[in-house]
Amino acid sequence: MDTRMDTRKLLAELVGTFVFFLIGLMSILSTKAFPGGPDLVVIAFGFGLGLFAAIQIAGAVSGGHFNPAVTLAAVLDKRLDPITGVGYVAAQLIGGIAAAAFVLVMSNQAAVAGTVTGHPASVSDLQAVAIEAVFTAIFIAVILTVTKLDPGKAGFVIPLTLVVIHLALVPITGSSVNPARSLASALIGGDLTSIWVYIVGPLVGAVGGWAVYRALLDKRAGG
């Protein structure tokens, strides 16, 4: 009998327990530490189901990134060439800005400013960057894994993951995990305060999520 430990399995237990507990604990913090905050359920399911709809419409054509962090991870994993990746990011930014501009036309700039990603004064920019990076890494690791090993479930698993991330983060960082989403609201809403947080955090998280995915991937699965 081979009694040698599989370090990948040990790492999987460590990472899985960290993700499980972190999301749960941050969700508690969201409901208790920041009472009277935004309606978590509406926002979380709004973005999650919005992503679900977008994947059903366009996912079969482009892969359904809709997020520069996802595209960066795809390029790092050699699923997408860098030139196409740049094109994807440009398209995502244009699409995001167009969505924010539509809200502007249908309402006013103050309404768009209300959608700008932000964090309370009790959370520093550096703390927000770290939180956004960790949760983006979780999101990216889920995306890379499910699309590789069980793509038929990706259209459901990915939006549900975004829902739980928003439930955990909305009152704490505003829950971006997507630079295009935050930049679009900031540009059209006229508020670029701390926008670097929501660009740097998710992009760092994309690299981290890809690294976790590569460390855990079963090479027999074609990784």
Biotite code that builds the C-alpha atoms (Angstrom):
import biotite.structure as struc

atoms = struc.array([
    struc.Atom([0.000, 0.000, 0.000], chain_id="A", res_id=1, res_name="MET", atom_name="CA", element="C"),
    struc.Atom([1.297, 3.412, -0.940], chain_id="A", res_id=2, res_name="ASP", atom_name="CA", element="C"),
    struc.Atom([1.183, 5.504, 2.248], chain_id="A", res_id=3, res_name="THR", atom_name="CA", element="C"),
    struc.Atom([2.766, 8.626, 0.773], chain_id="A", res_id=4, res_name="ARG", atom_name="CA", element="C"),
    struc.Atom([0.708, 11.755, 1.178], chain_id="A", res_id=5, res_name="MET", atom_name="CA", element="C"),
    struc.Atom([-0.563, 13.516, -1.910], chain_id="A", res_id=6, res_name="ASP", atom_name="CA", element="C"),
    struc.Atom([0.452, 17.119, -1.240], chain_id="A", res_id=7, res_name="THR", atom_name="CA", element="C"),
    struc.Atom([-2.092, 18.320, -3.785], chain_id="A", res_id=8, res_name="ARG", atom_name="CA", element="C"),
    struc.Atom([-4.886, 16.748, -1.719], chain_id="A", res_id=9, res_name="LYS", atom_name="CA", element="C"),
    struc.Atom([-3.568, 18.387, 1.441], chain_id="A", res_id=10, res_name="LEU", atom_name="CA", element="C"),
    struc.Atom([-3.409, 21.721, -0.339], chain_id="A", res_id=11, res_name="LEU", atom_name="CA", element="C"),
    struc.Atom([-6.952, 21.197, -1.604], chain_id="A", res_id=12, res_name="ALA", atom_name="CA", element="C"),
    struc.Atom([-8.194, 20.655, 1.963], chain_id="A", res_id=13, res_name="GLU", atom_name="CA", element="C"),
    struc.Atom([-6.382, 23.785, 3.142], chain_id="A", res_id=14, res_name="LEU", atom_name="CA", element="C"),
    struc.Atom([-7.676, 25.970, 0.310], chain_id="A", res_id=15, res_name="VAL", atom_name="CA", element="C"),
    struc.Atom([-11.212, 24.563, 0.475], chain_id="A", res_id=16, res_name="GLY", atom_name="CA", element="C"),
    struc.Atom([-11.502, 25.112, 4.227], chain_id="A", res_id=17, res_name="THR", atom_name="CA", element="C"),
    struc.Atom([-10.135, 28.652, 3.856], chain_id="A", res_id=18, res_name="PHE", atom_name="CA", element="C"),
    struc.Atom([-12.659, 29.541, 1.138], chain_id="A", res_id=19, res_name="VAL", atom_name="CA", element="C"),
    struc.Atom([-15.577, 27.922, 2.976], chain_id="A", res_id=20, res_name="PHE", atom_name="CA", element="C"),
    struc.Atom([-14.904, 29.647, 6.283], chain_id="A", res_id=21, res_name="PHE", atom_name="CA", element="C"),
    struc.Atom([-13.829, 32.984, 4.813], chain_id="A", res_id=22, res_name="LEU", atom_name="CA", element="C"),
    struc.Atom([-17.037, 33.472, 2.815], chain_id="A", res_id=23, res_name="ILE", atom_name="CA", element="C"),
    struc.Atom([-19.144, 32.446, 5.808], chain_id="A", res_id=24, res_name="GLY", atom_name="CA", element="C"),
    struc.Atom([-17.322, 34.695, 8.244], chain_id="A", res_id=25, res_name="LEU", atom_name="CA", element="C"),
    struc.Atom([-17.351, 37.695, 5.914], chain_id="A", res_id=26, res_name="MET", atom_name="CA", element="C"),
    struc.Atom([-21.081, 37.197, 5.377], chain_id="A", res_id=27, res_name="SER", atom_name="CA", element="C"),
    struc.Atom([-21.612, 37.408, 9.130], chain_id="A", res_id=28, res_name="ILE", atom_name="CA", element="C"),
    struc.Atom([-19.502, 40.551, 9.221], chain_id="A", res_id=29, res_name="LEU", atom_name="CA", element="C"),
    struc.Atom([-21.569, 42.055, 6.407], chain_id="A", res_id=30, res_name="SER", atom_name="CA", element="C"),
    struc.Atom([-24.823, 41.636, 8.331], chain_id="A", res_id=31, res_name="THR", atom_name="CA", element="C"),
    struc.Atom([-23.599, 42.534, 11.820], chain_id="A", res_id=32, res_name="LYS", atom_name="CA", element="C"),
    struc.Atom([-20.789, 45.039, 11.481], chain_id="A", res_id=33, res_name="ALA", atom_name="CA", element="C"),
    struc.Atom([-22.483, 47.279, 8.929], chain_id="A", res_id=34, res_name="PHE", atom_name="CA", element="C"),
    struc.Atom([-26.204, 47.443, 9.844], chain_id="A", res_id=35, res_name="PRO", atom_name="CA", element="C"),
    struc.Atom([-28.445, 49.562, 7.679], chain_id="A", res_id=36, res_name="GLY", atom_name="CA", element="C"),
    struc.Atom([-26.242, 49.001, 4.645], chain_id="A", res_id=37, res_name="GLY", atom_name="CA", element="C"),
    struc.Atom([-27.362, 48.247, 1.083], chain_id="A", res_id=38, res_name="PRO", atom_name="CA", element="C"),
    struc.Atom([-29.900, 45.534, 0.384], chain_id="A", res_id=39, res_name="ASP", atom_name="CA", element="C"),
    struc.Atom([-27.515, 42.608, 0.106], chain_id="A", res_id=40, res_name="LEU", atom_name="CA", element="C"),
    struc.Atom([-29.966, 40.133, -1.342], chain_id="A", res_id=41, res_name="VAL", atom_name="CA", element="C"),
    struc.Atom([-31.170, 42.409, -4.141], chain_id="A", res_id=42, res_name="VAL", atom_name="CA", element="C"),
    struc.Atom([-27.668, 43.496, -5.142], chain_id="A", res_id=43, res_name="ILE", atom_name="CA", element="C"),
    struc.Atom([-26.149, 40.025, -4.873], chain_id="A", res_id=44, res_name="ALA", atom_name="CA", element="C"),
    struc.Atom([-28.828, 38.336, -6.941], chain_id="A", res_id=45, res_name="PHE", atom_name="CA", element="C"),
    struc.Atom([-29.024, 41.289, -9.328], chain_id="A", res_id=46, res_name="GLY", atom_name="CA", element="C"),
    struc.Atom([-25.387, 40.892, -10.329], chain_id="A", res_id=47, res_name="PHE", atom_name="CA", element="C"),
    struc.Atom([-25.422, 37.102, -10.111], chain_id="A", res_id=48, res_name="GLY", atom_name="CA", element="C"),
    struc.Atom([-28.493, 36.687, -12.279], chain_id="A", res_id=49, res_name="LEU", atom_name="CA", element="C"),
    struc.Atom([-27.257, 39.448, -14.580], chain_id="A", res_id=50, res_name="GLY", atom_name="CA", element="C"),
    struc.Atom([-24.126, 37.371, -15.145], chain_id="A", res_id=51, res_name="LEU", atom_name="CA", element="C"),
    struc.Atom([-26.302, 34.284, -15.659], chain_id="A", res_id=52, res_name="PHE", atom_name="CA", element="C"),
    struc.Atom([-28.271, 36.089, -18.389], chain_id="A", res_id=53, res_name="ALA", atom_name="CA", element="C"),
    struc.Atom([-25.108, 37.377, -20.049], chain_id="A", res_id=54, res_name="ALA", atom_name="CA", element="C"),
    struc.Atom([-23.582, 33.889, -20.117], chain_id="A", res_id=55, res_name="ILE", atom_name="CA", element="C"),
    struc.Atom([-26.724, 32.450, -21.712], chain_id="A", res_id=56, res_name="GLN", atom_name="CA", element="C"),
    struc.Atom([-26.686, 35.143, -24.406], chain_id="A", res_id=57, res_name="ILE", atom_name="CA", element="C"),
    struc.Atom([-23.008, 35.369, -25.280], chain_id="A", res_id=58, res_name="ALA", atom_name="CA", element="C"),
    struc.Atom([-21.076, 32.729, -23.361], chain_id="A", res_id=59, res_name="GLY", atom_name="CA", element="C"),
    struc.Atom([-21.077, 30.172, -26.160], chain_id="A", res_id=60, res_name="ALA", atom_name="CA", element="C"),
    struc.Atom([-19.471, 32.699, -28.505], chain_id="A", res_id=61, res_name="VAL", atom_name="CA", element="C"),
    struc.Atom([-16.750, 34.344, -26.415], chain_id="A", res_id=62, res_name="SER", atom_name="CA", element="C"),
    struc.Atom([-16.499, 32.114, -23.366], chain_id="A", res_id=63, res_name="GLY", atom_name="CA", element="C"),
    struc.Atom([-18.435, 34.614, -21.271], chain_id="A", res_id=64, res_name="GLY", atom_name="CA", element="C"),
    struc.Atom([-15.640, 36.520, -19.546], chain_id="A", res_id=65, res_name="HIS", atom_name="CA", element="C"),
    struc.Atom([-17.250, 39.969, -19.093], chain_id="A", res_id=66, res_name="PHE", atom_name="CA", element="C"),
    struc.Atom([-14.452, 40.786, -16.638], chain_id="A", res_id=67, res_name="ASN", atom_name="CA", element="C"),
    struc.Atom([-10.803, 41.811, -17.233], chain_id="A", res_id=68, res_name="PRO", atom_name="CA", element="C"),
    struc.Atom([-9.722, 39.662, -14.274], chain_id="A", res_id=69, res_name="ALA", atom_name="CA", element="C"),
    struc.Atom([-11.214, 36.579, -15.926], chain_id="A", res_id=70, res_name="VAL", atom_name="CA", element="C"),
    struc.Atom([-9.554, 37.466, -19.217], chain_id="A", res_id=71, res_name="THR", atom_name="CA", element="C"),
    struc.Atom([-6.179, 37.934, -17.509], chain_id="A", res_id=72, res_name="LEU", atom_name="CA", element="C"),
    struc.Atom([-6.503, 34.500, -15.908], chain_id="A", res_id=73, res_name="ALA", atom_name="CA", element="C"),
    struc.Atom([-7.454, 32.956, -19.264], chain_id="A", res_id=74, res_name="ALA", atom_name="CA", element="C"),
    struc.Atom([-4.372, 34.486, -20.874], chain_id="A", res_id=75, res_name="VAL", atom_name="CA", element="C"),
    struc.Atom([-2.144, 33.239, -18.039], chain_id="A", res_id=76, res_name="LEU", atom_name="CA", element="C"),
    struc.Atom([-3.611, 29.753, -18.484], chain_id="A", res_id=77, res_name="ASP", atom_name="CA", element="C"),
    struc.Atom([-2.997, 29.936, -22.247], chain_id="A", res_id=78, res_name="LYS", atom_name="CA", element="C"),
    struc.Atom([-6.677, 29.563, -23.043], chain_id="A", res_id=79, res_name="ARG", atom_name="CA", element="C"),
    struc.Atom([-6.567, 32.929, -24.813], chain_id="A", res_id=80, res_name="LEU", atom_name="CA", element="C"),
    struc.Atom([-3.766, 34.663, -26.676], chain_id="A", res_id=81, res_name="ASP", atom_name="CA", element="C"),
    struc.Atom([-2.630, 38.054, -25.324], chain_id="A", res_id=82, res_name="PRO", atom_name="CA", element="C"),
    struc.Atom([-3.764, 40.068, -28.363], chain_id="A", res_id=83, res_name="ILE", atom_name="CA", element="C"),
    struc.Atom([-7.264, 38.638, -28.190], chain_id="A", res_id=84, res_name="THR", atom_name="CA", element="C"),
    struc.Atom([-7.151, 39.247, -24.447], chain_id="A", res_id=85, res_name="GLY", atom_name="CA", element="C"),
    struc.Atom([-6.521, 42.945, -25.007], chain_id="A", res_id=86, res_name="VAL", atom_name="CA", element="C"),
    struc.Atom([-9.472, 43.016, -27.401], chain_id="A", res_id=87, res_name="GLY", atom_name="CA", element="C"),
    struc.Atom([-11.675, 41.314, -24.814], chain_id="A", res_id=88, res_name="TYR", atom_name="CA", element="C"),
    struc.Atom([-10.758, 43.878, -22.152], chain_id="A", res_id=89, res_name="VAL", atom_name="CA", element="C"),
    struc.Atom([-11.448, 46.771, -24.529], chain_id="A", res_id=90, res_name="ALA", atom_name="CA", element="C"),
    struc.Atom([-14.839, 45.281, -25.399], chain_id="A", res_id=91, res_name="ALA", atom_name="CA", element="C"),
    struc.Atom([-15.652, 44.770, -21.702], chain_id="A", res_id=92, res_name="GLN", atom_name="CA", element="C"),
    struc.Atom([-14.805, 48.376, -20.884], chain_id="A", res_id=93, res_name="LEU", atom_name="CA", element="C"),
    struc.Atom([-16.915, 49.685, -23.754], chain_id="A", res_id=94, res_name="ILE", atom_name="CA", element="C"),
    struc.Atom([-19.827, 47.451, -22.762], chain_id="A", res_id=95, res_name="GLY", atom_name="CA", element="C"),
    struc.Atom([-19.597, 48.510, -19.129], chain_id="A", res_id=96, res_name="GLY", atom_name="CA", element="C"),
    struc.Atom([-19.403, 52.203, -19.939], chain_id="A", res_id=97, res_name="ILE", atom_name="CA", element="C"),
    struc.Atom([-22.363, 51.829, -22.302], chain_id="A", res_id=98, res_name="ALA", atom_name="CA", element="C"),
    struc.Atom([-24.417, 50.249, -19.501], chain_id="A", res_id=99, res_name="ALA", atom_name="CA", element="C"),
    struc.Atom([-23.559, 53.071, -17.106], chain_id="A", res_id=100, res_name="ALA", atom_name="CA", element="C"),
    struc.Atom([-24.284, 55.641, -19.812], chain_id="A", res_id=101, res_name="ALA", atom_name="CA", element="C"),
    struc.Atom([-27.718, 54.100, -20.386], chain_id="A", res_id=102, res_name="PHE", atom_name="CA", element="C"),
    struc.Atom([-28.458, 54.487, -16.672], chain_id="A", res_id=103, res_name="VAL", atom_name="CA", element="C"),
    struc.Atom([-27.312, 58.111, -16.959], chain_id="A", res_id=104, res_name="LEU", atom_name="CA", element="C"),
    struc.Atom([-29.652, 58.815, -19.873], chain_id="A", res_id=105, res_name="VAL", atom_name="CA", element="C"),
    struc.Atom([-32.567, 57.101, -18.158], chain_id="A", res_id=106, res_name="MET", atom_name="CA", element="C"),
    struc.Atom([-31.968, 58.917, -14.849], chain_id="A", res_id=107, res_name="SER", atom_name="CA", element="C"),
    struc.Atom([-29.156, 61.306, -13.922], chain_id="A", res_id=108, res_name="ASN", atom_name="CA", element="C"),
    struc.Atom([-25.511, 61.380, -12.883], chain_id="A", res_id=109, res_name="GLN", atom_name="CA", element="C"),
    struc.Atom([-26.393, 61.245, -9.200], chain_id="A", res_id=110, res_name="ALA", atom_name="CA", element="C"),
    struc.Atom([-28.120, 57.919, -9.834], chain_id="A", res_id=111, res_name="ALA", atom_name="CA", element="C"),
    struc.Atom([-25.046, 56.553, -11.580], chain_id="A", res_id=112, res_name="VAL", atom_name="CA", element="C"),
    struc.Atom([-22.846, 57.868, -8.759], chain_id="A", res_id=113, res_name="ALA", atom_name="CA", element="C"),
    struc.Atom([-24.963, 55.748, -6.439], chain_id="A", res_id=114, res_name="GLY", atom_name="CA", element="C"),
    struc.Atom([-23.708, 52.654, -8.249], chain_id="A", res_id=115, res_name="THR", atom_name="CA", element="C"),
    struc.Atom([-20.006, 53.517, -7.819], chain_id="A", res_id=116, res_name="VAL", atom_name="CA", element="C"),
    struc.Atom([-18.068, 50.841, -5.975], chain_id="A", res_id=117, res_name="THR", atom_name="CA", element="C"),
    struc.Atom([-16.860, 52.089, -2.612], chain_id="A", res_id=118, res_name="GLY", atom_name="CA", element="C"),
    struc.Atom([-16.035, 51.044, 0.902], chain_id="A", res_id=119, res_name="HIS", atom_name="CA", element="C"),
    struc.Atom([-16.900, 52.614, 4.292], chain_id="A", res_id=120, res_name="PRO", atom_name="CA", element="C"),
    struc.Atom([-14.383, 54.772, 6.147], chain_id="A", res_id=121, res_name="ALA", atom_name="CA", element="C"),
    struc.Atom([-13.864, 51.959, 8.636], chain_id="A", res_id=122, res_name="SER", atom_name="CA", element="C"),
    struc.Atom([-12.216, 49.932, 5.849], chain_id="A", res_id=123, res_name="VAL", atom_name="CA", element="C"),
    struc.Atom([-8.936, 51.324, 4.506], chain_id="A", res_id=124, res_name="SER", atom_name="CA", element="C"),
    struc.Atom([-7.952, 51.276, 0.851], chain_id="A", res_id=125, res_name="ASP", atom_name="CA", element="C"),
    struc.Atom([-5.262, 48.683, 1.568], chain_id="A", res_id=126, res_name="LEU", atom_name="CA", element="C"),
    struc.Atom([-7.715, 46.473, 3.424], chain_id="A", res_id=127, res_name="GLN", atom_name="CA", element="C"),
    struc.Atom([-10.166, 46.774, 0.540], chain_id="A", res_id=128, res_name="ALA", atom_name="CA", element="C"),
    struc.Atom([-7.451, 45.855, -1.973], chain_id="A", res_id=129, res_name="VAL", atom_name="CA", element="C"),
    struc.Atom([-6.545, 42.767, 0.036], chain_id="A", res_id=130, res_name="ALA", atom_name="CA", element="C"),
    struc.Atom([-10.179, 41.671, 0.408], chain_id="A", res_id=131, res_name="ILE", atom_name="CA", element="C"),
    struc.Atom([-10.934, 42.250, -3.276], chain_id="A", res_id=132, res_name="GLU", atom_name="CA", element="C"),
    struc.Atom([-7.805, 40.323, -4.254], chain_id="A", res_id=133, res_name="ALA", atom_name="CA", element="C"),
    struc.Atom([-8.642, 37.307, -2.092], chain_id="A", res_id=134, res_name="VAL", atom_name="CA", element="C"),
    struc.Atom([-12.267, 37.088, -3.193], chain_id="A", res_id=135, res_name="PHE", atom_name="CA", element="C"),
    struc.Atom([-11.382, 37.628, -6.845], chain_id="A", res_id=136, res_name="THR", atom_name="CA", element="C"),
    struc.Atom([-8.882, 34.780, -6.489], chain_id="A", res_id=137, res_name="ALA", atom_name="CA", element="C"),
    struc.Atom([-11.693, 32.573, -5.187], chain_id="A", res_id=138, res_name="ILE", atom_name="CA", element="C"),
    struc.Atom([-13.925, 33.601, -8.086], chain_id="A", res_id=139, res_name="PHE", atom_name="CA", element="C"),
    struc.Atom([-11.203, 32.974, -10.662], chain_id="A", res_id=140, res_name="ILE", atom_name="CA", element="C"),
    struc.Atom([-10.273, 29.590, -9.208], chain_id="A", res_id=141, res_name="ALA", atom_name="CA", element="C"),
    struc.Atom([-13.918, 28.520, -9.434], chain_id="A", res_id=142, res_name="VAL", atom_name="CA", element="C"),
    struc.Atom([-14.215, 29.755, -13.021], chain_id="A", res_id=143, res_name="ILE", atom_name="CA", element="C"),
    struc.Atom([-11.032, 28.089, -14.240], chain_id="A", res_id=144, res_name="LEU", atom_name="CA", element="C"),
    struc.Atom([-11.853, 24.818, -12.512], chain_id="A", res_id=145, res_name="THR", atom_name="CA", element="C"),
    struc.Atom([-15.484, 24.432, -13.531], chain_id="A", res_id=146, res_name="VAL", atom_name="CA", element="C"),
    struc.Atom([-14.886, 25.476, -17.133], chain_id="A", res_id=147, res_name="THR", atom_name="CA", element="C"),
    struc.Atom([-12.054, 22.940, -17.377], chain_id="A", res_id=148, res_name="LYS", atom_name="CA", element="C"),
    struc.Atom([-13.534, 19.949, -15.563], chain_id="A", res_id=149, res_name="LEU", atom_name="CA", element="C"),
    struc.Atom([-17.308, 20.352, -15.876], chain_id="A", res_id=150, res_name="ASP", atom_name="CA", element="C"),
    struc.Atom([-18.164, 23.090, -18.401], chain_id="A", res_id=151, res_name="PRO", atom_name="CA", element="C"),
    struc.Atom([-21.804, 22.034, -18.585], chain_id="A", res_id=152, res_name="GLY", atom_name="CA", element="C"),
    struc.Atom([-22.330, 23.391, -15.068], chain_id="A", res_id=153, res_name="LYS", atom_name="CA", element="C"),
    struc.Atom([-20.349, 26.604, -15.545], chain_id="A", res_id=154, res_name="ALA", atom_name="CA", element="C"),
    struc.Atom([-23.391, 28.711, -16.478], chain_id="A", res_id=155, res_name="GLY", atom_name="CA", element="C"),
    struc.Atom([-24.887, 28.006, -13.065], chain_id="A", res_id=156, res_name="PHE", atom_name="CA", element="C"),
    struc.Atom([-21.854, 27.621, -10.825], chain_id="A", res_id=157, res_name="VAL", atom_name="CA", element="C"),
    struc.Atom([-20.166, 30.882, -11.828], chain_id="A", res_id=158, res_name="ILE", atom_name="CA", element="C"),
    struc.Atom([-23.187, 33.196, -11.275], chain_id="A", res_id=159, res_name="PRO", atom_name="CA", element="C"),
    struc.Atom([-23.970, 31.503, -7.947], chain_id="A", res_id=160, res_name="LEU", atom_name="CA", element="C"),
    struc.Atom([-20.382, 32.062, -6.846], chain_id="A", res_id=161, res_name="THR", atom_name="CA", element="C"),
    struc.Atom([-20.740, 35.744, -7.699], chain_id="A", res_id=162, res_name="LEU", atom_name="CA", element="C"),
    struc.Atom([-23.926, 35.879, -5.599], chain_id="A", res_id=163, res_name="VAL", atom_name="CA", element="C"),
    struc.Atom([-22.206, 34.539, -2.481], chain_id="A", res_id=164, res_name="VAL", atom_name="CA", element="C"),
    struc.Atom([-19.222, 36.836, -2.997], chain_id="A", res_id=165, res_name="ILE", atom_name="CA", element="C"),
    struc.Atom([-21.541, 39.839, -3.154], chain_id="A", res_id=166, res_name="HIS", atom_name="CA", element="C"),
    struc.Atom([-23.376, 38.667, -0.037], chain_id="A", res_id=167, res_name="LEU", atom_name="CA", element="C"),
    struc.Atom([-20.049, 38.605, 1.772], chain_id="A", res_id=168, res_name="ALA", atom_name="CA", element="C"),
    struc.Atom([-18.546, 41.845, 0.435], chain_id="A", res_id=169, res_name="LEU", atom_name="CA", element="C"),
    struc.Atom([-21.103, 44.486, -0.573], chain_id="A", res_id=170, res_name="VAL", atom_name="CA", element="C"),
    struc.Atom([-21.113, 46.407, 2.739], chain_id="A", res_id=171, res_name="PRO", atom_name="CA", element="C"),
    struc.Atom([-17.363, 45.996, 3.202], chain_id="A", res_id=172, res_name="ILE", atom_name="CA", element="C"),
    struc.Atom([-15.735, 46.770, -0.164], chain_id="A", res_id=173, res_name="THR", atom_name="CA", element="C"),
    struc.Atom([-18.743, 47.322, -2.409], chain_id="A", res_id=174, res_name="GLY", atom_name="CA", element="C"),
    struc.Atom([-17.902, 43.930, -3.984], chain_id="A", res_id=175, res_name="SER", atom_name="CA", element="C"),
    struc.Atom([-16.296, 44.589, -7.338], chain_id="A", res_id=176, res_name="SER", atom_name="CA", element="C"),
    struc.Atom([-14.112, 41.583, -8.283], chain_id="A", res_id=177, res_name="VAL", atom_name="CA", element="C"),
    struc.Atom([-14.362, 43.133, -11.755], chain_id="A", res_id=178, res_name="ASN", atom_name="CA", element="C"),
    struc.Atom([-12.374, 46.231, -12.817], chain_id="A", res_id=179, res_name="PRO", atom_name="CA", element="C"),
    struc.Atom([-14.675, 46.971, -15.771], chain_id="A", res_id=180, res_name="ALA", atom_name="CA", element="C"),
    struc.Atom([-17.759, 47.081, -13.562], chain_id="A", res_id=181, res_name="ARG", atom_name="CA", element="C"),
    struc.Atom([-16.172, 49.563, -11.138], chain_id="A", res_id=182, res_name="SER", atom_name="CA", element="C"),
    struc.Atom([-14.461, 51.715, -13.755], chain_id="A", res_id=183, res_name="LEU", atom_name="CA", element="C"),
    struc.Atom([-17.661, 52.117, -15.791], chain_id="A", res_id=184, res_name="ALA", atom_name="CA", element="C"),
    struc.Atom([-19.672, 53.450, -12.842], chain_id="A", res_id=185, res_name="SER", atom_name="CA", element="C"),
    struc.Atom([-16.790, 55.644, -11.675], chain_id="A", res_id=186, res_name="ALA", atom_name="CA", element="C"),
    struc.Atom([-16.254, 57.284, -15.068], chain_id="A", res_id=187, res_name="LEU", atom_name="CA", element="C"),
    struc.Atom([-19.913, 57.971, -15.854], chain_id="A", res_id=188, res_name="ILE", atom_name="CA", element="C"),
    struc.Atom([-20.781, 58.731, -12.241], chain_id="A", res_id=189, res_name="GLY", atom_name="CA", element="C"),
    struc.Atom([-17.937, 61.239, -12.005], chain_id="A", res_id=190, res_name="GLY", atom_name="CA", element="C"),
    struc.Atom([-16.329, 59.719, -8.913], chain_id="A", res_id=191, res_name="ASP", atom_name="CA", element="C"),
    struc.Atom([-12.888, 58.182, -9.309], chain_id="A", res_id=192, res_name="LEU", atom_name="CA", element="C"),
    struc.Atom([-12.205, 58.073, -5.568], chain_id="A", res_id=193, res_name="THR", atom_name="CA", element="C"),
    struc.Atom([-10.258, 54.919, -4.711], chain_id="A", res_id=194, res_name="SER", atom_name="CA", element="C"),
    struc.Atom([-10.840, 53.471, -8.193], chain_id="A", res_id=195, res_name="ILE", atom_name="CA", element="C"),
    struc.Atom([-7.314, 52.039, -8.053], chain_id="A", res_id=196, res_name="TRP", atom_name="CA", element="C"),
    struc.Atom([-8.523, 49.689, -5.320], chain_id="A", res_id=197, res_name="VAL", atom_name="CA", element="C"),
    struc.Atom([-10.990, 48.076, -7.704], chain_id="A", res_id=198, res_name="TYR", atom_name="CA", element="C"),
    struc.Atom([-8.462, 47.755, -10.501], chain_id="A", res_id=199, res_name="ILE", atom_name="CA", element="C"),
    struc.Atom([-5.436, 46.525, -8.553], chain_id="A", res_id=200, res_name="VAL", atom_name="CA", element="C"),
    struc.Atom([-7.294, 44.204, -6.168], chain_id="A", res_id=201, res_name="GLY", atom_name="CA", element="C"),
    struc.Atom([-9.119, 42.129, -8.803], chain_id="A", res_id=202, res_name="PRO", atom_name="CA", element="C"),
    struc.Atom([-6.118, 41.936, -11.139], chain_id="A", res_id=203, res_name="LEU", atom_name="CA", element="C"),
    struc.Atom([-3.857, 40.724, -8.334], chain_id="A", res_id=204, res_name="VAL", atom_name="CA", element="C"),
    struc.Atom([-6.604, 38.285, -7.398], chain_id="A", res_id=205, res_name="GLY", atom_name="CA", element="C"),
    struc.Atom([-6.739, 36.994, -10.971], chain_id="A", res_id=206, res_name="ALA", atom_name="CA", element="C"),
    struc.Atom([-3.079, 36.006, -10.785], chain_id="A", res_id=207, res_name="VAL", atom_name="CA", element="C"),
    struc.Atom([-3.586, 34.445, -7.355], chain_id="A", res_id=208, res_name="GLY", atom_name="CA", element="C"),
    struc.Atom([-6.678, 32.512, -8.442], chain_id="A", res_id=209, res_name="GLY", atom_name="CA", element="C"),
    struc.Atom([-4.869, 31.160, -11.485], chain_id="A", res_id=210, res_name="TRP", atom_name="CA", element="C"),
    struc.Atom([-1.942, 30.088, -9.274], chain_id="A", res_id=211, res_name="ALA", atom_name="CA", element="C"),
    struc.Atom([-4.302, 28.243, -6.910], chain_id="A", res_id=212, res_name="VAL", atom_name="CA", element="C"),
    struc.Atom([-6.021, 26.556, -9.845], chain_id="A", res_id=213, res_name="TYR", atom_name="CA", element="C"),
    struc.Atom([-2.724, 25.391, -11.325], chain_id="A", res_id=214, res_name="ARG", atom_name="CA", element="C"),
    struc.Atom([-1.549, 24.107, -7.937], chain_id="A", res_id=215, res_name="ALA", atom_name="CA", element="C"),
    struc.Atom([-4.714, 22.040, -7.418], chain_id="A", res_id=216, res_name="LEU", atom_name="CA", element="C"),
    struc.Atom([-5.414, 20.909, -10.964], chain_id="A", res_id=217, res_name="LEU", atom_name="CA", element="C"),
    struc.Atom([-5.292, 17.168, -11.476], chain_id="A", res_id=218, res_name="ASP", atom_name="CA", element="C"),
    struc.Atom([-2.829, 16.738, -14.320], chain_id="A", res_id=219, res_name="LYS", atom_name="CA", element="C"),
    struc.Atom([-4.756, 13.644, -15.424], chain_id="A", res_id=220, res_name="ARG", atom_name="CA", element="C"),
    struc.Atom([-7.676, 15.953, -16.253], chain_id="A", res_id=221, res_name="ALA", atom_name="CA", element="C"),
    struc.Atom([-5.675, 17.431, -19.078], chain_id="A", res_id=222, res_name="GLY", atom_name="CA", element="C"),
    struc.Atom([-4.145, 20.382, -17.219], chain_id="A", res_id=223, res_name="GLY", atom_name="CA", element="C"),
])
